[in-house]
Amino acid sequence: MDTRTRILDAALGLVAEGGVQELTQPRVSRAAGVRQSHLTYYFPTIADLVQAVARHTVDALVAEVSERPRGRRAGALVEHVAAVTADKRRVRVMLALVSAADRDPALRPRLRELIRELRAGIAGALGAAGIEAGADQVAFLHTVVVGTAVLQLARDDAPARRETRRVLQRAVAGLPGKG
């Protein structure tokens, strides 16, 4: 693993455990096992690091969401998305990034770009499941996924996970051309 990726993984771990406020140069360099000068070589400012963590997180999310669900059926898609939303660390990271963008307006354009890319991944996953959805349907499903993920994180129990699956099933069933 190269130094840049090690830094991003360490920063992602810190954000997942304690939020964006954990992203200080000393903490990140210590967690990554690199000198602070190496950290600032790759990420001169904390804003640069936050943007890179956002990119790193969304790239992983897009790759996961874009994977073909087993069986190419709508039910497989629901199970796949339910598993992704159950990852508490990922939900914490996304909430932390939204919070950081709220405090630092310079991050908002980057977050908007990441949301567009994530929605493209959702559209690809829907297409792989035989569902041709327009931009409004993709936005609707994305909103449902985000809402259920946040509520699942807040409740953190088996009923929340079951509710997430039911809500996702209903949302996908309402899309045109379901497989």
C-alpha positions as CSV (number, residue, x, y, z in Angstrom):
1,M,0.0,0.0,0.0
2,D,1.4,3.4,-1.0
3,T,1.9,6.2,1.5
4,R,-1.0,8.3,0.2
5,T,-3.5,5.4,0.5
6,R,-2.2,4.6,4.0
7,I,-2.8,8.2,5.0
8,L,-6.3,8.2,3.5
9,D,-7.2,4.9,5.2
10,A,-5.9,6.2,8.6
11,A,-7.8,9.4,8.2
12,L,-11.0,7.5,7.2
13,G,-10.6,5.4,10.3
14,L,-10.3,8.4,12.5
15,V,-13.4,10.1,11.0
16,A,-15.4,6.9,11.3
17,E,-14.6,6.6,15.0
18,G,-14.7,10.2,16.1
19,G,-15.8,12.5,13.3
20,V,-14.0,15.1,11.2
21,Q,-12.7,16.8,14.3
22,E,-10.3,13.9,14.6
23,L,-8.5,15.0,11.5
24,T,-5.5,16.9,12.9
25,Q,-2.2,16.5,11.2
26,P,-0.5,14.9,14.3
27,R,-3.4,12.4,14.8
28,V,-3.5,11.4,11.1
29,S,0.3,11.1,10.7
30,R,0.5,9.0,13.9
31,A,-2.4,6.7,12.8
32,A,-0.8,6.3,9.3
33,G,2.7,5.7,10.7
34,V,4.2,8.5,8.7
35,R,6.0,11.8,9.6
36,Q,3.9,14.9,9.5
37,S,6.0,16.2,6.7
38,H,4.9,13.3,4.6
39,L,1.3,14.0,5.4
40,T,1.6,17.7,4.4
41,Y,3.4,16.7,1.2
42,Y,0.3,14.8,0.0
43,F,-2.3,17.0,1.8
44,P,-1.0,20.5,2.5
45,T,-4.1,21.5,4.4
46,I,-6.8,19.8,6.4
47,A,-9.3,20.9,3.7
48,D,-7.2,19.0,1.1
49,L,-7.3,15.9,3.4
50,V,-11.1,16.1,4.0
51,Q,-11.7,16.4,0.2
52,A,-9.4,13.4,-0.4
53,V,-11.2,11.4,2.3
54,A,-14.5,12.3,0.7
55,R,-13.2,11.1,-2.7
56,H,-11.7,7.9,-1.2
57,T,-15.0,7.1,0.5
58,V,-17.3,7.8,-2.4
59,D,-15.0,5.9,-4.8
60,A,-15.4,2.9,-2.6
61,L,-19.1,3.4,-2.3
62,V,-19.6,3.8,-6.0
63,A,-17.6,0.7,-6.6
64,E,-19.7,-1.3,-4.1
65,V,-23.1,0.1,-5.3
66,S,-22.1,-0.4,-8.9
67,E,-21.3,-4.1,-8.4
68,R,-23.8,-6.3,-10.1
69,P,-26.2,-7.7,-7.5
70,R,-26.3,-11.5,-7.4
71,G,-29.0,-12.8,-9.7
72,R,-29.6,-9.4,-11.4
73,R,-32.9,-9.2,-9.6
74,A,-34.5,-6.3,-7.7
75,G,-34.5,-8.4,-4.5
76,A,-30.7,-9.0,-4.9
77,L,-30.3,-5.2,-5.3
78,V,-32.2,-4.5,-2.1
79,E,-30.1,-7.0,-0.1
80,H,-26.9,-5.5,-1.6
81,V,-27.9,-1.9,-0.7
82,A,-29.2,-3.0,2.7
83,A,-25.8,-4.5,3.4
84,V,-24.0,-1.3,2.3
85,T,-26.2,0.9,4.5
86,A,-25.6,-1.4,7.5
87,D,-21.9,-0.3,7.6
88,K,-22.0,2.1,10.5
89,R,-18.5,3.4,9.9
90,R,-19.3,4.4,6.4
91,V,-22.5,6.2,7.5
92,R,-20.5,8.0,10.2
93,V,-18.0,9.1,7.6
94,M,-20.6,10.4,5.2
95,L,-22.3,12.3,8.0
96,A,-19.0,13.8,9.1
97,L,-18.3,14.9,5.5
98,V,-21.7,16.5,5.2
99,S,-21.0,18.3,8.5
100,A,-17.6,19.4,7.3
101,A,-19.1,20.8,4.1
102,D,-21.6,22.7,6.2
103,R,-18.8,24.4,8.1
104,D,-16.5,24.9,5.1
105,P,-18.4,26.1,2.0
106,A,-15.3,25.3,-0.1
107,L,-16.1,21.6,0.3
108,R,-19.6,21.9,-1.0
109,P,-18.8,21.8,-4.7
110,R,-16.7,18.7,-4.2
111,L,-19.5,17.0,-2.1
112,R,-22.0,17.8,-4.9
113,E,-19.7,16.2,-7.4
114,L,-19.3,13.1,-5.2
115,I,-23.1,12.9,-4.9
116,R,-23.5,13.0,-8.7
117,E,-21.0,10.2,-9.0
118,L,-22.7,8.2,-6.3
119,R,-26.0,8.6,-8.1
120,A,-24.4,7.4,-11.3
121,G,-23.3,4.3,-9.4
122,I,-26.9,3.8,-8.2
123,A,-28.2,4.2,-11.7
124,G,-25.7,1.6,-12.9
125,A,-26.7,-0.8,-10.1
126,L,-30.4,-0.3,-11.0
127,G,-29.6,-1.0,-14.6
128,A,-27.8,-4.2,-13.7
129,A,-30.9,-5.3,-11.8
130,G,-33.1,-4.6,-14.9
131,I,-34.5,-1.4,-13.7
132,E,-34.2,1.6,-16.0
133,A,-34.7,4.6,-13.7
134,G,-34.5,8.3,-14.6
135,A,-32.8,11.0,-12.6
136,D,-35.8,11.6,-10.4
137,Q,-36.1,8.0,-9.5
138,V,-32.4,7.7,-8.8
139,A,-32.6,10.8,-6.5
140,F,-35.6,9.3,-4.8
141,L,-33.8,6.0,-4.1
142,H,-30.7,7.8,-3.0
143,T,-32.7,9.8,-0.5
144,V,-34.4,6.7,0.8
145,V,-31.0,5.0,1.2
146,V,-29.5,7.9,3.0
147,G,-32.5,8.3,5.3
148,T,-32.7,4.7,6.2
149,A,-28.9,4.5,6.8
150,V,-29.0,7.4,9.2
151,L,-32.0,6.1,11.0
152,Q,-30.4,2.6,11.2
153,L,-27.3,4.1,12.6
154,A,-29.3,6.1,15.2
155,R,-31.3,3.1,16.3
156,D,-28.6,0.5,15.9
157,D,-30.8,-2.6,16.4
158,A,-32.3,-5.5,14.5
159,P,-35.8,-3.9,14.0
160,A,-34.0,-0.9,12.3
161,R,-32.2,-3.3,9.9
162,R,-35.5,-5.1,9.1
163,E,-37.2,-1.8,8.6
164,T,-34.5,-0.7,6.2
165,R,-35.0,-3.8,4.1
166,R,-38.8,-3.3,4.0
167,V,-38.4,0.4,3.1
168,L,-35.8,-0.4,0.4
169,Q,-38.1,-3.2,-1.0
170,R,-41.0,-0.8,-1.3
171,A,-38.9,2.0,-2.8
172,V,-37.4,-0.4,-5.5
173,A,-40.8,-2.0,-6.2
174,G,-42.1,1.5,-7.0
175,L,-39.5,2.1,-9.7
176,P,-40.4,1.4,-13.4
177,G,-39.2,-1.7,-15.1
178,K,-38.2,-3.6,-12.0
179,G,-36.5,-7.0,-12.7
